[in-house]
Amino acid sequence: MGKVVYRKEKKSRSPYPLLILGAVVVFGFSLVNLVFPKRDQLELENRKAAQLPAFSVSALLDGSWQSGFARWMQDQFALRDVWVNTQRAADEIVFQKVEEGGILLGKDHWMFTKLFTVDDATQKQLAKNVQAVSDFAAAHPGKVTFLLAPSASVIYPEELPAGAPMADENAMLDDIFTTVGQNASVLDLRPTFTADKNKNEYLYFKTDHHWTPNGAYRAYEQFCAMKGLTPFDRDTHESITVTDFQGTHYSATRLWNVENDEITYYPLKNEMTIYRITGEAAYEPETTENLINTMKFNTRDKYAAFLDGNNGYSVIEGDGEGSILVVKDSYANSFIPYLTANYGKIGVVDFRNFKYGLDSTIEQEGYDEVLILYNFQTFIADSNLIYISRPSTLQ
């Protein structure tokens, strides 16, 4: 007769402890989020942090309150920087990503702005900008110099990720210079920047979209050569180097193994007056300060120290003779201080905050020359540049 073995049935484990543990974790993290200090600024991303939206029934019904609350939660959750940095490090190490936040992760810690294609809208804007600059130069014969800085990827293509299908910036630069060169003096920096003696210098930041003050100086030297001017002598001026600069590319990528940049500048004593714009060729002094705001070297946006950022209209007192008006994007900010050695008066216009034509300003202020200085990627898409060719009259 066979032996019968009786086995006790195993009791199934209750799911409640796990559910309770999960609830405690979620509740605990939510509680931490509520009491965790809230921020006005996301320093590592160089932008303002979303704030808790004011509640209203209408905002709830149209969905805007929920969207604002979601943005607030995303920006304000506890230890956000740690979580983001961990995720970005995993992306690069584990998944070998070569792009993050629209930035290409190149060799030797280089970061480049991604530009694989130029869409139809940008092509149309580029055509308008080229025509506007050409028309402006034609209206001011013999006065206008056009300097369009190439992207770092054009100067250092060997540092791009392998096989990155970048748009043909060289071909576009050739076309732009050909058209604008019919009416203006054109300064093409590519031969200078790609020359062996210069290319190995510190011309562009690795963590930011700007050129370095040294890159700006090499461009300035070429401008002086074109104009027959004696360049600012760096050897006779004391320089100061600011370390640990992490620029706009780093803010987008947050790479764990970032190689910080440095900013070397010359503490000049020239004063700059920033004007409040009240109308076409109408402005009044708002502040007078040094043309380099050294306080901003203590912030994340260290490049903004040059000219104290992007103001609509400013005038700098130089040490030379004559006057020049610089129409610019932020690339010019580290270039313009060198011009103090050559001109007595330097006007600066940034169309992001100056929505008028320049004819009246040039006549009213008596500018002898005009320098248009942009970088390529701003120039092709800047919808404000069309103001340059708009006719204006004295107030």
Protein Blocks (a to p, Z undefined) as FASTA:
>chain_A
ZZdddddddddddfklmmmmmmmmmmmmmmmmmmpccdfbdfknopacdddddddfklmm
nommmmmmmmmmmmmgghklmmmmmmmmmmmmmnopabeehiacdeehiacdddfbccfk
lmmmmmmmmmmmmmmmmmmghkaccdddddfklmmmmlpcehiacddfklmmmmmmmmmm
mmpccddfklmmmpmklmmmcfbcfkbcbdcfklmmmmmmmmmmmnopacddfklpccdd
dehiacfklmmnopakbccddddddddfbdcdddddfbehiacdfbdcdfbdfklmmpmk
lmlmggniaafbdcdddfbecjddddddfklmmmmmmmmmmpmbdcdddfkloccdfklm
mmmnopabdcddddfklmmmmmklmmmmpccddZZ
